[in-house]
Amino acid sequence: MTCNGCATGVKNKLQAVSGIENADVQLAEQQAVVTMQHHISTAILQAALGTGKYTITETSAPAQIMASSAEVVEEKKSYYPIFLIFGYIAGATLLIQFVQGGFNLMQWMTHFMAGFFLVFSFFKLLNIKGFVMGYSTYDIIARKVPAYGYVYPFIELGLGIALITGYKPVVVSAITLAVMGISSIGVIESLLKKRQFECACLGTIIQLPLSKVTLFEDLLMVVMSAGMLVALL
């Protein structure tokens, strides 16, 4: 593995194997600590990774490595970064309303959604290959058409620019509703099947588990875009 995108891709492929509860893939150590419901042979794990690019072999892990891995997994479960980002976007957009001397719900939602798409597309574009590898593990379109993963960050970027400039709000709201609605389906499907994947919402720079927080992000955009569409029609 040569980058965080590689590590994320390996992690998601291992965790997609039935019976694996978690795979903590460490780039620097070039190793994966895998938690299983039952023993799974390395041949099955190798088949999940494919042939030619990565080779996985079994090795005994000292107790201190196991303890360190557990700490890393717990650390990755922190949602502080995403709450901080939401706080910054909400604070900045509310400040705009404050200096205007009133509160316009439609304008605030437009600015909030614009900030959301611009910031989240930024993180995805920092390592678009890594994002695609992660996103394709749970999104219903990217899973079948990997090229969609490469397009998705630019869709978010375009929506952010359109929202902040006020370009064709009805069309943009409708596209936002469709895109985020479809994105929500893959997240709901994975949560119902209790699949443990990395959330690709912030690319590979900030690692977060796929969870109800991910679903909340998508559904928040769905609700906002639907509300805007109703108000504009």
Residue frames as a rotation matrix with the C-alpha (Angstrom) as fourth column:
MET 1
0.584 0.812 0.000 0.00
0.812 -0.584 0.000 0.00
0.000 0.000 -1.000 0.00
THR 2
-0.426 -0.822 0.378 1.35
0.845 -0.511 -0.157 3.41
0.322 0.252 0.913 -0.95
CYS 3
-0.801 0.201 0.564 -1.28
-0.233 -0.972 0.016 5.89
0.552 -0.119 0.825 0.28
ASN 4
-0.757 0.576 0.309 -4.31
-0.363 0.023 -0.932 6.32
-0.544 -0.817 0.192 2.53
GLY 5
0.085 0.796 -0.599 -6.54
-0.991 0.007 -0.132 5.61
-0.101 0.605 0.790 -0.45
CYS 6
-0.311 -0.289 -0.905 -4.93
-0.452 0.883 -0.127 2.18
0.836 0.370 -0.405 -0.83
ALA 7
-0.994 -0.111 -0.018 -5.40
-0.031 0.426 -0.904 1.47
0.108 -0.898 -0.427 2.88
THR 8
-0.408 0.913 0.031 -9.06
-0.690 -0.286 -0.666 2.52
-0.599 -0.292 0.746 2.72
GLY 9
0.106 0.419 -0.902 -9.64
-0.931 0.361 0.059 0.35
0.350 0.833 0.428 -0.32
VAL 10
-0.624 -0.408 -0.667 -8.06
-0.164 0.902 -0.399 -2.69
0.764 -0.139 -0.629 1.36
LYS 11
-0.935 0.290 0.204 -10.06
-0.212 0.005 -0.977 -2.06
-0.284 -0.957 0.057 4.54
ASN 12
-0.135 0.965 -0.224 -13.38
-0.889 -0.218 -0.402 -1.82
-0.437 0.145 0.888 2.71
LYS 13
0.000 0.086 -0.996 -12.70
-0.734 0.677 0.059 -4.94
0.679 0.731 0.063 0.64
LEU 14
-0.851 -0.355 -0.387 -11.82
-0.007 0.744 -0.668 -6.96
0.525 -0.566 -0.635 3.75
GLN 15
-0.817 0.559 0.139 -14.83
-0.283 -0.180 -0.942 -5.69
-0.502 -0.809 0.305 5.67
ALA 16
-0.082 0.794 -0.602 -17.10
-0.996 -0.047 0.074 -6.66
0.031 0.606 0.795 2.78
VAL 17
-0.614 -0.189 -0.766 -16.23
-0.263 0.964 -0.028 -10.33
0.744 0.185 -0.642 3.46
SER 18
0.486 0.873 0.040 -19.02
-0.411 0.187 0.892 -12.10
0.772 -0.450 0.450 5.33
GLY 19
0.706 -0.154 -0.692 -18.00
0.587 0.674 0.449 -12.83
0.397 -0.722 0.566 8.91
ILE 20
-0.473 -0.881 -0.008 -15.53
0.771 -0.410 -0.487 -9.97
0.426 -0.237 0.873 9.30
GLU 21
0.486 0.654 -0.580 -16.57
0.863 -0.463 0.203 -7.46
-0.136 -0.599 -0.789 11.96
ASN 22
0.909 -0.240 -0.341 -13.72
-0.226 -0.971 0.080 -5.00
-0.350 0.004 -0.937 11.51
ALA 23
0.474 -0.828 0.301 -10.44
0.870 0.386 -0.308 -4.60
0.139 0.408 0.902 9.64
ASP 24
0.828 -0.291 -0.478 -7.97
-0.037 -0.881 0.472 -2.07
-0.559 -0.373 -0.741 11.02
VAL 25
0.616 -0.596 0.515 -5.58
0.764 0.293 -0.574 -1.43
0.191 0.747 0.636 8.12
GLN 26
0.668 -0.486 -0.563 -2.39
0.101 -0.691 0.716 0.42
-0.737 -0.535 -0.413 9.02
LEU 27
0.971 -0.241 -0.014 -0.48
-0.068 -0.217 -0.974 2.03
0.231 0.946 -0.227 6.15
ALA 28
0.367 -0.898 0.242 2.82
-0.911 -0.400 -0.101 2.63
0.188 -0.183 -0.965 7.94
GLU 29
-0.162 -0.408 0.898 3.07
-0.673 0.711 0.202 -0.93
-0.722 -0.572 -0.390 9.32
GLN 30
-0.424 0.088 -0.902 1.69
-0.830 0.361 0.425 -2.48
0.363 0.928 -0.080 6.10
GLN 31
-0.968 0.125 -0.218 -0.61
0.194 0.924 -0.331 -4.71
0.160 -0.362 -0.918 8.12
ALA 32
-0.203 0.960 0.194 -4.25
-0.592 -0.278 0.757 -5.37
0.780 0.039 0.624 8.86
VAL 33
-0.979 0.037 0.203 -5.66
-0.155 0.517 -0.842 -6.50
-0.136 -0.855 -0.500 12.19
VAL 34
-0.489 0.815 -0.311 -8.89
-0.442 0.075 0.894 -8.32
0.752 0.574 0.324 11.38
THR 35
-0.710 0.392 0.585 -11.70
-0.522 0.264 -0.811 -9.10
-0.472 -0.881 0.018 13.85
MET 36
-0.674 0.405 -0.618 -13.77
-0.406 0.495 0.768 -12.11
0.617 0.769 -0.169 12.74
GLN 37
0.252 0.824 0.507 -16.98
-0.966 0.185 0.180 -13.76
0.055 -0.535 0.843 13.91
HIS 38
0.818 -0.117 0.563 -15.37
0.017 0.984 0.179 -17.07
-0.575 -0.137 0.807 12.91
HIS 39
-0.175 -0.984 0.015 -12.09
0.034 0.009 0.999 -18.09
-0.984 0.176 0.032 11.32
ILE 40
0.927 0.346 -0.146 -11.73
-0.107 -0.130 -0.986 -17.01
-0.360 0.929 -0.083 7.71
SER 41
0.382 -0.830 0.407 -8.82
0.771 0.529 0.354 -18.37
-0.509 0.179 0.842 5.71
THR 42
-0.199 -0.567 -0.799 -6.26
-0.072 -0.805 0.589 -16.08
-0.977 0.175 0.119 4.12
ALA 43
-0.826 -0.055 0.562 -7.24
0.519 0.315 0.794 -17.58
-0.220 0.948 -0.231 0.75
ILE 44
0.190 0.967 0.169 -10.70
0.981 -0.192 -0.007 -16.04
0.025 0.167 -0.986 1.11
LEU 45
0.495 -0.077 -0.865 -9.20
0.295 -0.922 0.251 -12.73
-0.817 -0.380 -0.434 2.19
GLN 46
-0.613 -0.782 -0.115 -6.81
0.083 -0.208 0.975 -12.81
-0.786 0.587 0.193 -0.77
ALA 47
-0.506 0.517 0.690 -9.72
0.862 0.282 0.421 -13.50
0.023 0.808 -0.589 -3.12
ALA 48
0.557 0.738 -0.382 -11.49
0.766 -0.634 -0.107 -10.43
-0.321 -0.233 -0.918 -1.72
LEU 49
0.230 -0.581 -0.781 -8.42
-0.059 -0.809 0.584 -8.30
-0.971 -0.088 -0.221 -2.42
GLY 50
0.948 0.087 -0.306 -7.91
-0.309 0.020 -0.951 -9.74
-0.077 0.996 0.046 -5.88
THR 51
0.537 -0.796 0.278 -4.67
0.692 0.605 0.394 -10.95
-0.482 -0.019 0.876 -7.41
GLY 52
0.270 -0.559 0.784 -1.66
0.838 -0.265 -0.477 -8.98
0.475 0.786 0.397 -8.58
LYS 53
0.265 -0.134 0.955 -1.84
-0.091 -0.989 -0.113 -5.82
0.960 -0.057 -0.274 -6.49
TYR 54
0.074 -0.176 0.982 -1.97
-0.972 -0.235 0.031 -6.86
0.225 -0.956 -0.188 -2.83
THR 55
-0.100 -0.143 -0.985 -0.79
0.013 0.989 -0.145 -10.02
0.995 -0.027 -0.097 -1.09
ILE 56
0.294 0.272 0.916 -2.03
-0.885 -0.284 0.369 -10.91
0.361 -0.919 0.157 2.38
THR 57
-0.206 -0.399 -0.894 -0.37
0.074 0.904 -0.420 -13.45
0.976 -0.153 -0.157 4.68
GLU 58
0.827 0.559 -0.057 -1.18
0.045 0.036 0.998 -14.52
0.560 -0.828 0.004 8.22
THR 59
-0.358 -0.934 0.001 1.10
0.101 -0.039 -0.994 -13.59
0.928 -0.356 0.109 11.10
SER 60
0.167 0.374 -0.912 0.90
0.946 0.202 0.255 -13.67
0.279 -0.905 -0.320 14.87
ALA 61
0.164 -0.021 0.986 0.35
0.046 -0.999 -0.029 -10.27
0.985 0.050 -0.163 16.50
PRO 62
-0.761 -0.475 -0.442 1.92
0.479 0.049 -0.876 -9.33
0.438 -0.879 0.190 19.84
ALA 63
-0.015 0.814 -0.581 -0.49
0.997 -0.028 -0.065 -8.21
-0.069 -0.581 -0.811 22.55
GLN 64
-0.341 -0.165 -0.925 0.72
0.355 -0.934 0.036 -4.62
-0.870 -0.317 0.378 22.39
ILE 65
-0.998 0.018 -0.053 -0.10
-0.056 -0.327 0.943 -4.42
0.000 0.945 0.328 18.67
MET 66
-0.407 0.907 -0.103 -3.60
0.741 0.395 0.543 -5.74
0.534 0.145 -0.833 19.33
ALA 67
0.036 0.400 -0.916 -4.11
0.874 -0.456 -0.165 -3.19
-0.484 -0.795 -0.366 22.09
SER 68
-0.697 -0.371 -0.614 -2.80
0.063 -0.884 0.463 -0.41
-0.715 0.284 0.639 19.88
SER 69
-0.907 0.388 0.165 -5.15
0.216 0.091 0.972 -1.45
0.363 0.917 -0.166 17.09
ALA 70
-0.098 0.911 -0.400 -8.12
0.978 0.163 0.132 -1.37
0.186 -0.378 -0.907 19.43
GLU 71
-0.155 -0.031 -0.987 -7.21
0.516 -0.855 -0.054 2.18
-0.842 -0.518 0.149 20.43
VAL 72
-0.950 -0.235 -0.206 -6.98
-0.054 -0.527 0.848 3.21
-0.308 0.817 0.488 16.77
VAL 73
-0.600 0.791 0.117 -10.42
0.606 0.355 0.711 1.78
0.521 0.498 -0.693 16.02
GLU 74
0.118 0.652 -0.749 -11.93
0.958 -0.274 -0.087 3.65
-0.262 -0.707 -0.657 18.95
GLU 75
-0.477 -0.389 -0.788 -10.23
0.246 -0.920 0.306 6.85
-0.844 -0.048 0.534 17.86
LYS 76
-0.991 0.069 0.119 -11.67
0.106 -0.162 0.981 6.55
0.087 0.984 0.153 14.36
LYS 77
-0.274 0.956 -0.107 -15.18
0.918 0.293 0.267 6.40
0.286 -0.025 -0.958 15.83
SER 78
-0.403 0.086 -0.911 -14.97
0.514 -0.803 -0.303 10.04
-0.757 -0.590 0.279 16.88
TYR 79
0.188 0.579 0.793 -17.40
0.975 -0.207 -0.080 12.25
0.118 0.789 -0.603 14.99
TYR 80
0.199 -0.151 -0.968 -15.82
0.522 -0.820 0.235 15.46
-0.829 -0.552 -0.085 16.30
PRO 81
-0.810 -0.583 -0.069 -14.39
0.265 -0.469 0.843 16.52
-0.524 0.664 0.534 12.88
ILE 82
-0.617 0.618 0.488 -17.73
0.631 0.018 0.775 16.32
0.470 0.786 -0.401 11.10
PHE 83
0.412 0.749 -0.519 -19.59
0.911 -0.353 0.214 18.09
-0.023 -0.561 -0.827 13.90
LEU 84
-0.160 -0.571 -0.805 -16.93
0.448 -0.769 0.456 20.80
-0.880 -0.287 0.379 13.82
ILE 85
-0.935 -0.166 0.313 -17.38
0.348 -0.271 0.898 21.26
-0.064 0.948 0.311 10.07
PHE 86
-0.106 0.978 0.182 -21.15
0.835 -0.012 0.550 21.44
0.540 0.210 -0.815 10.44
GLY 87
0.349 0.201 -0.915 -20.69
0.821 -0.538 0.194 23.96
-0.453 -0.819 -0.353 13.25
TYR 88
-0.613 -0.662 -0.431 -18.47
0.319 -0.707 0.632 26.18
-0.722 0.250 0.645 11.13
ILE 89
-0.821 0.349 0.452 -20.86
0.441 -0.116 0.890 26.10
0.363 0.930 -0.059 8.17
ALA 90
0.193 0.953 -0.232 -23.90
0.903 -0.080 0.422 26.75
0.384 -0.291 -0.877 10.36
GLY 91
0.133 -0.213 -0.968 -22.11
0.716 -0.654 0.242 29.54
-0.685 -0.725 0.065 12.23
ALA 92
-0.841 -0.530 -0.106 -20.93
0.293 -0.611 0.735 31.29
-0.454 0.588 0.670 9.07
THR 93
-0.631 0.661 0.407 -24.34
0.500 -0.056 0.864 31.13
0.594 0.749 -0.295 7.40
LEU 94
0.353 0.741 -0.572 -26.14
0.928 -0.198 0.316 32.34
0.121 -0.642 -0.757 10.55
LEU 95
-0.276 -0.554 -0.786 -23.66
0.589 -0.743 0.317 35.22
-0.759 -0.376 0.531 10.77
ILE 96
-0.916 0.009 0.400 -24.68
0.359 -0.424 0.831 36.29
0.177 0.905 0.386 7.26
GLN 97
0.005 0.999 0.051 -28.29
0.723 -0.039 0.690 36.41
0.691 0.033 -0.722 8.43
PHE 98
0.253 0.046 -0.966 -27.32
0.907 -0.360 0.220 38.38
-0.337 -0.932 -0.133 11.53
VAL 99
-0.671 -0.594 -0.444 -25.48
0.410 -0.796 0.446 41.13
-0.618 0.117 0.777 9.66
GLN 100
-0.778 0.464 0.423 -28.47
0.339 -0.257 0.905 41.47
0.529 0.847 0.042 7.32
GLY 101
-0.855 0.377 0.356 -30.64
-0.518 -0.655 -0.551 42.29
0.025 -0.655 0.755 10.32
GLY 102
0.229 0.965 0.130 -33.13
-0.956 0.248 -0.155 39.43
-0.182 -0.089 0.979 10.00
PHE 103
-0.603 -0.397 0.692 -33.55
-0.298 0.917 0.266 35.74
-0.740 -0.046 -0.671 9.29
ASN 104
0.211 0.579 -0.787 -34.57
-0.975 0.064 -0.214 34.44
-0.074 0.813 0.578 5.88
LEU 105
0.316 -0.049 0.948 -34.99
-0.352 0.921 0.165 30.65
-0.881 -0.386 0.274 6.13
MET 106
0.946 0.091 0.311 -34.75
0.240 0.450 -0.860 30.05
-0.218 0.888 0.404 2.39
GLN 107
0.661 -0.745 0.083 -31.59
-0.485 -0.509 -0.711 32.09
0.572 0.430 -0.698 2.06
TRP 108
0.144 -0.618 0.773 -30.03
-0.940 0.157 0.301 30.45
-0.308 -0.770 -0.559 5.10
MET 109
0.549 0.111 0.828 -30.75
-0.035 0.993 -0.110 26.93
-0.835 0.031 0.549 3.77
THR 110
0.975 -0.203 0.094 -29.32
0.096 0.003 -0.995 27.92
0.201 0.979 0.022 0.38
HIS 111
0.381 -0.878 0.290 -26.11
-0.794 -0.471 -0.384 29.20
0.474 -0.084 -0.877 1.95
PHE 112
0.207 -0.273 0.939 -25.85
-0.753 0.568 0.332 26.21
-0.625 -0.776 -0.088 4.31
MET 113
0.781 0.144 0.607 -26.22
0.191 0.871 -0.452 23.71
-0.594 0.469 0.653 1.47
ALA 114
0.853 -0.521 0.030 -23.73
-0.175 -0.339 -0.924 25.65
0.492 0.783 -0.380 -0.65
GLY 115
0.180 -0.804 0.567 -21.19
-0.977 -0.215 0.005 25.55
0.118 -0.555 -0.824 2.18
PHE 116
0.419 0.066 0.905 -21.84
-0.418 0.899 0.128 21.86
-0.806 -0.432 0.405 2.76
PHE 117
0.925 0.001 0.380 -21.24
0.307 0.588 -0.748 20.89
-0.224 0.809 0.544 -0.87
LEU 118
0.693 -0.709 0.129 -18.19
-0.406 -0.531 -0.743 23.14
0.596 0.463 -0.656 -1.33
VAL 119
0.119 -0.658 0.744 -16.46
-0.983 0.027 0.181 21.90
-0.139 -0.753 -0.644 1.84
PHE 120
0.411 0.091 0.907 -17.28
-0.265 0.964 0.023 18.21
-0.872 -0.250 0.420 1.35
SER 121
0.985 -0.106 0.140 -16.25
0.165 0.290 -0.943 18.26
0.059 0.951 0.303 -2.32
PHE 122
0.484 -0.851 0.203 -12.94
-0.784 -0.525 -0.331 19.83
0.388 0.001 -0.922 -1.27
PHE 123
0.036 -0.466 0.884 -12.11
-0.793 0.525 0.309 16.91
-0.609 -0.712 -0.350 1.03
LYS 124
0.695 0.273 0.665 -13.08
0.111 0.873 -0.475 14.35
-0.710 0.404 0.577 -1.62
LEU 125
0.956 -0.290 0.038 -10.92
-0.020 -0.194 -0.981 16.01
0.292 0.937 -0.191 -4.27
LEU 126
0.393 -0.855 0.339 -7.83
-0.890 -0.262 0.373 15.89
-0.230 -0.448 -0.864 -2.03
ASN 127
-0.776 -0.557 0.295 -7.63
-0.448 0.817 0.364 12.18
-0.444 0.151 -0.883 -2.84
ILE 128
0.026 0.896 -0.444 -10.27
-0.988 -0.046 -0.149 11.40
-0.154 0.442 0.884 -5.43
LYS 129
-0.258 -0.167 -0.952 -8.96
-0.495 0.869 -0.019 7.88
0.830 0.466 -0.307 -6.12
GLY 130
-0.978 -0.123 -0.167 -9.21
0.085 0.498 -0.863 6.97
0.189 -0.859 -0.477 -2.44
PHE 131
-0.521 0.853 0.014 -12.70
-0.656 -0.390 -0.646 8.46
-0.546 -0.346 0.763 -2.29
VAL 132
0.015 0.527 -0.850 -13.82
-0.935 0.308 0.175 6.39
0.354 0.792 0.498 -5.28
MET 133
-0.607 -0.323 -0.726 -12.54
-0.137 0.942 -0.305 3.18
0.783 -0.086 -0.617 -3.70
GLY 134
-0.970 0.236 -0.053 -14.41
0.082 0.116 -0.990 3.88
-0.227 -0.965 -0.131 -0.49
TYR 135
-0.425 0.853 -0.303 -17.59
-0.764 -0.517 -0.385 5.25
-0.485 0.068 0.872 -2.06
SER 136
-0.249 0.291 -0.924 -17.98
-0.798 0.478 0.366 2.28
0.548 0.829 0.113 -4.40
THR 137
-0.944 -0.138 -0.299 -18.32
0.036 0.860 -0.510 -0.09
0.327 -0.492 -0.807 -1.44
TYR 138
-0.645 0.730 -0.227 -21.75
0.522 0.203 -0.829 1.23
-0.559 -0.653 -0.512 -0.45
ASP 139
-0.363 0.549 -0.753 -23.22
-0.588 -0.762 -0.271 3.65
-0.723 0.345 0.599 -3.01
ILE 140
0.255 0.586 0.769 -25.73
0.158 0.759 -0.631 1.88
-0.954 0.282 0.101 -5.25
ILE 141
0.981 0.064 -0.184 -24.53
-0.161 -0.266 -0.950 3.63
-0.110 0.962 -0.251 -8.43
ALA 142
0.282 -0.957 -0.068 -20.77
-0.957 -0.276 -0.084 3.80
0.061 0.089 -0.994 -7.77
ARG 143
-0.017 -0.230 0.973 -20.85
-0.446 0.873 0.198 0.09
-0.895 -0.430 -0.118 -6.88
LYS 144
0.483 0.309 0.819 -21.93
0.511 0.660 -0.550 -0.76
-0.711 0.685 0.161 -10.44
VAL 145
0.693 -0.264 0.671 -20.42
0.532 -0.441 -0.723 2.21
0.487 0.858 -0.165 -12.30
PRO 146
0.188 -0.695 -0.694 -17.11
0.927 -0.108 0.359 3.17
-0.324 -0.711 0.624 -10.61
ALA 147
-0.562 -0.416 0.716 -16.77
0.698 -0.702 0.140 6.17
0.444 0.578 0.684 -12.95
TYR 148
0.452 0.815 0.363 -19.67
0.384 -0.545 0.745 7.78
0.805 -0.198 -0.559 -11.07
GLY 149
0.612 -0.291 -0.735 -17.40
0.758 -0.049 0.651 8.05
-0.226 -0.955 0.190 -8.03
TYR 150
-0.516 -0.851 0.091 -15.00
0.828 -0.469 0.306 10.24
-0.218 0.234 0.948 -10.02
VAL 151
-0.419 0.451 0.788 -17.88
0.422 -0.672 0.609 12.46
0.804 0.588 0.091 -11.14
TYR 152
0.364 0.757 -0.542 -19.59
0.814 0.024 0.580 12.76
0.452 -0.652 -0.608 -7.76
PRO 153
-0.154 -0.441 -0.884 -17.21
0.821 -0.555 0.134 15.30
-0.550 -0.705 0.447 -6.12
PHE 154
-0.970 -0.205 0.128 -17.63
0.240 -0.747 0.620 17.55
-0.031 0.632 0.774 -9.16
ILE 155
-0.152 0.981 0.124 -21.41
0.560 -0.018 0.828 17.21
0.814 0.195 -0.547 -8.89
GLU 156
0.372 0.232 -0.899 -21.14
0.920 -0.219 0.324 18.45
-0.121 -0.948 -0.295 -5.30
LEU 157
-0.602 -0.674 -0.429 -18.81
0.575 -0.738 0.353 21.25
-0.555 -0.034 0.831 -6.37
GLY 158
-0.824 0.334 0.457 -21.20
0.298 -0.431 0.852 22.30
0.482 0.838 0.255 -9.13
LEU 159
0.207 0.945 -0.253 -24.18
0.743 0.016 0.669 22.24
0.636 -0.326 -0.699 -6.78
GLY 160
0.070 -0.266 -0.961 -22.28
0.889 -0.421 0.181 24.36
-0.453 -0.867 0.207 -4.25
ILE 161
-0.891 -0.446 -0.083 -21.39
0.341 -0.780 0.525 26.97
-0.299 0.439 0.847 -6.87
ALA 162
-0.556 0.752 0.353 -24.93
0.376 -0.151 0.914 27.00
0.741 0.641 -0.199 -8.31
LEU 163
0.302 0.705 -0.641 -26.50
0.899 0.014 0.439 27.42
0.319 -0.709 -0.629 -4.86
ILE 164
-0.111 -0.417 -0.902 -24.23
0.753 -0.627 0.198 30.25
-0.648 -0.657 0.384 -3.77
THR 165
-0.963 -0.253 -0.096 -24.71
0.121 -0.720 0.683 32.13
-0.242 0.646 0.724 -7.07
GLY 166
-0.255 0.955 -0.149 -28.48
-0.290 -0.222 -0.931 31.54
-0.922 -0.195 0.333 -7.23
TYR 167
-0.743 -0.096 -0.662 -28.32
-0.668 0.068 0.741 29.80
-0.026 0.993 -0.115 -10.61
LYS 168
-0.224 0.750 -0.622 -31.65
-0.528 0.443 0.724 28.19
0.819 0.491 0.297 -11.59
PRO 169
-0.617 -0.105 0.780 -32.74
-0.785 0.137 -0.604 27.36
-0.044 -0.985 -0.167 -8.01
VAL 170
0.470 0.854 0.223 -35.62
-0.813 0.517 -0.268 25.07
-0.345 -0.055 0.937 -9.03
VAL 171
0.686 -0.275 -0.674 -33.42
-0.356 0.680 -0.641 22.89
0.635 0.679 0.369 -11.24
VAL 172
-0.383 -0.920 0.086 -30.58
-0.478 0.118 -0.870 22.85
0.790 -0.375 -0.485 -8.70
SER 173
-0.301 0.364 0.882 -32.95
-0.920 0.134 -0.369 21.93
-0.253 -0.922 0.294 -5.85
ALA 174
0.766 0.631 -0.123 -34.39
-0.634 0.712 -0.301 19.08
-0.103 0.308 0.946 -7.92
ILE 175
0.364 -0.727 -0.583 -30.92
-0.267 0.518 -0.813 17.74
0.892 0.451 -0.005 -8.79
THR 176
-0.561 -0.569 0.601 -29.84
-0.702 -0.058 -0.709 18.00
0.439 -0.820 -0.367 -5.16
LEU 177
0.163 0.737 0.656 -32.93
-0.912 0.366 -0.185 16.08
-0.376 -0.569 0.731 -4.04
ALA 178
0.879 0.181 -0.440 -32.26
-0.395 0.793 -0.464 13.32
0.265 0.582 0.769 -6.58
VAL 179
0.072 -0.959 -0.275 -28.51
-0.308 0.241 -0.920 13.02
0.949 0.151 -0.278 -5.93
MET 180
-0.642 -0.341 0.686 -28.75
-0.724 -0.025 -0.690 13.01
0.253 -0.940 -0.231 -2.13
GLY 181
0.385 0.844 0.372 -31.81
-0.886 0.451 -0.107 10.78
-0.258 -0.289 0.922 -2.17
ILE 182
0.757 -0.187 -0.626 -29.95
-0.249 0.803 -0.541 8.15
0.604 0.566 0.561 -4.19
SER 183
-0.318 -0.943 0.100 -26.91
-0.391 0.035 -0.920 8.52
0.864 -0.331 -0.380 -1.94
SER 184
-0.237 0.311 0.920 -29.11
-0.970 -0.029 -0.240 7.89
-0.048 -0.950 0.309 1.11
ILE 185
0.744 0.605 -0.283 -30.33
-0.635 0.772 -0.018 4.57
0.207 0.194 0.959 -0.29
GLY 186
0.256 -0.748 -0.612 -26.86
-0.015 0.630 -0.776 3.02
0.967 0.207 0.150 -0.26
VAL 187
-0.663 -0.482 0.572 -26.22
-0.523 -0.248 -0.815 4.24
0.535 -0.840 -0.087 3.29
ILE 188
0.118 0.808 0.578 -29.58
-0.986 0.164 -0.027 2.89
-0.117 -0.567 0.816 4.53
GLU 189
0.751 0.143 -0.644 -28.91
-0.380 0.892 -0.244 -0.46
0.540 0.428 0.725 2.83
SER 190
-0.180 -0.929 -0.324 -25.49
-0.031 0.335 -0.942 -0.78
0.983 -0.159 -0.089 4.46
LEU 191
-0.614 -0.005 0.789 -26.81
-0.749 -0.311 -0.585 0.20
0.248 -0.950 0.188 7.91
LEU 192
0.461 0.869 0.183 -29.67
-0.888 0.451 0.095 -2.31
0.000 -0.206 0.979 7.71
LYS 193
0.777 -0.240 -0.582 -27.21
-0.004 0.923 -0.386 -5.08
0.630 0.302 0.715 6.75
LYS 194
0.916 -0.397 0.055 -24.82
-0.124 -0.152 0.981 -3.86
-0.381 -0.905 -0.188 9.50
ARG 195
0.564 -0.766 0.309 -21.91
0.722 0.276 -0.634 -3.54
0.400 0.580 0.709 7.12
GLN 196
0.638 -0.430 -0.639 -18.92
0.347 -0.580 0.737 -1.79
-0.688 -0.692 -0.220 8.65
PHE 197
0.310 -0.498 0.810 -17.50
0.894 -0.138 -0.426 0.49
0.324 0.856 0.402 5.96
GLU 198
-0.604 -0.519 -0.605 -15.55
0.626 -0.779 0.043 3.72
-0.494 -0.353 0.795 6.08
CYS 199
0.597 0.778 -0.195 -17.69
0.525 -0.563 -0.639 6.76
-0.607 0.279 -0.744 5.31
ALA 200
-0.251 -0.709 0.659 -16.38
0.966 -0.138 0.218 8.45
-0.063 0.692 0.719 2.18
CYS 201
0.724 0.682 0.109 -18.14
0.688 -0.725 -0.032 11.77
0.057 0.098 -0.994 2.88
LEU 202
0.816 -0.517 -0.259 -14.85
-0.387 -0.821 0.420 13.45
-0.430 -0.243 -0.870 3.85
GLY 203
0.522 -0.623 -0.583 -12.69
-0.617 0.195 -0.762 11.45
0.589 0.757 -0.282 1.49
THR 204
0.545 -0.414 -0.729 -9.73
0.518 0.850 -0.095 9.63
0.659 -0.326 0.678 3.01
ILE 205
-0.315 -0.706 0.634 -8.22
-0.099 -0.640 -0.762 12.57
0.944 -0.302 0.132 4.90
ILE 206
-0.534 0.264 0.803 -10.62
-0.844 -0.123 -0.522 12.26
-0.039 -0.957 0.288 7.85
GLN 207
-0.740 0.198 -0.643 -11.65
-0.059 0.933 0.355 8.66
0.670 0.300 -0.679 8.47
LEU 208
-0.470 0.698 0.541 -15.15
-0.846 -0.181 -0.501 8.09
-0.251 -0.693 0.676 9.83
PRO 209
-0.884 0.225 0.409 -17.22
0.248 0.969 0.003 4.90
-0.395 0.104 -0.913 10.08
LEU 210
-0.666 0.744 0.045 -20.37
-0.161 -0.202 0.966 4.65
0.728 0.636 0.254 8.01
SER 211
-0.813 0.362 -0.457 -23.14
0.564 0.294 -0.771 5.27
-0.145 -0.885 -0.443 10.53
LYS 212
0.229 0.972 -0.051 -26.38
0.963 -0.234 -0.136 7.09
-0.144 -0.018 -0.989 11.31
VAL 213
0.060 -0.298 -0.953 -24.37
0.169 -0.938 0.304 10.32
-0.984 -0.179 -0.006 11.23
THR 214
-0.918 -0.391 0.066 -23.69
0.090 -0.044 0.995 9.70
-0.386 0.919 0.075 7.52
LEU 215
-0.417 0.852 0.318 -27.38
0.885 0.299 0.357 9.05
0.209 0.430 -0.878 6.96
PHE 216
0.292 0.512 -0.808 -28.26
0.715 -0.678 -0.171 12.25
-0.635 -0.527 -0.564 8.85
GLU 217
-0.528 -0.568 -0.631 -26.02
-0.025 -0.732 0.681 14.30
-0.849 0.375 0.373 6.52
ASP 218
-0.960 0.129 0.249 -27.67
0.271 0.209 0.940 12.91
0.070 0.969 -0.235 3.41
LEU 219
-0.153 0.986 -0.060 -31.22
0.970 0.162 0.183 13.17
0.191 -0.030 -0.981 4.72
LEU 220
-0.013 0.083 -0.996 -30.61
0.495 -0.865 -0.079 16.72
-0.869 -0.495 -0.030 5.93
MET 221
-0.833 -0.337 -0.438 -29.75
-0.204 -0.549 0.811 17.72
-0.514 0.765 0.388 2.36
VAL 222
-0.755 0.629 0.185 -32.78
0.569 0.489 0.661 15.80
0.326 0.604 -0.727 1.09
VAL 223
0.064 0.815 -0.576 -35.12
0.960 -0.207 -0.187 17.61
-0.272 -0.541 -0.796 3.50
MET 224
-0.218 -0.231 -0.948 -33.61
0.165 -0.966 0.198 21.03
-0.962 -0.114 0.248 2.78
SER 225
-0.970 -0.187 -0.153 -33.68
-0.120 -0.176 0.977 20.60
-0.210 0.967 0.148 -1.00
ALA 226
-0.519 0.851 0.079 -37.26
0.797 0.448 0.405 19.27
0.309 0.273 -0.911 -0.86
GLY 227
0.107 0.537 -0.837 -38.32
0.784 -0.563 -0.261 22.23
-0.611 -0.628 -0.481 1.29
MET 228
-0.517 -0.392 -0.761 -36.71
-0.118 -0.848 0.517 24.67
-0.848 0.357 0.392 -1.11
LEU 229
-0.975 0.152 0.165 -38.29
0.202 0.279 0.939 22.97
0.097 0.948 -0.303 -4.12
VAL 230
-0.168 0.969 -0.180 -41.77
0.985 0.173 0.013 23.15
0.044 -0.175 -0.984 -2.57
ALA 231
0.095 0.168 -0.981 -41.30
0.491 -0.865 -0.101 26.82
-0.866 -0.472 -0.165 -1.68
LEU 232
-0.697 -0.482 -0.530 -40.08
-0.193 -0.586 0.787 27.70
-0.690 0.651 0.316 -5.18
LEU 233
-0.878 0.381 0.289 -42.81
0.449 0.452 0.771 25.92
0.163 0.807 -0.568 -7.12
